Amino acid sequence: MENLSHHLLIAMPSLKDPFFQRTVTYLCKHDDEGAMGLVINQPIELELDDLLRQMKVKEDDFVLPSGLRNQVLVGGPVTPERGFVLHSPLDGMASSQALTPELMITTSKDILSTIGSDAAPNQYLVALGYAGWDAGQLEQELAKNSWLTIPADLDLLFDVPVEERWSEATRRLGIDIWQLSSEVGHA
């Protein structure tokens, strides 16, 4: 089994699951026990500053500058009431777990209080819920041609607009994804 931690799962056009159709999922963890990831291109109609006020992390009159008012994402169907913050490294965040030297993840509200200030991480995304696979489940889905994979790229995670992430991820494969077949076969 190839470890796909720090890779992106790109949903094939033939994937009909309504939740995962045309999604890009960042795999935070993948091992023999299963996989865990965050969908990075499914926004909720909720601005981050509104979420921070609702959670009582920021004052009622708090408004992020327009350049920072990114939408909150649906990270996956598992525990949608739980928030995850994927972010660039930040000193003093003991509750954040390093995924790579350039990327950390946390479920702690501590980092949310830094957003909109000089203490905030340079790059971050906020997602509610996560995508999870039991042992062997993701491998079965890959064998059925439900997903394509590419190494994760911080530019794709943070800089490409949310609505363009699936098409940009497929473009980076160097193929026309609409020409691919979902049929599995052997020559």
Secondary structure, DSSP 8 states (H G I E B T S, - for coil): ----TTEEEEE-TT---TTTTT-EEEEEEEETTEEEEEESS-EEEEEHHHHHHHTTSS-TT----GGG--EEEE--SEEEEEEEEEE---TT-TT-EEEETTEEEE--GGGGGGTTSTTS-SSEEEEEEEEEEETTHHHHHHHTT-EEEEE--HIIIIIS-GGGHHHHHHHHTTS-GGG--------
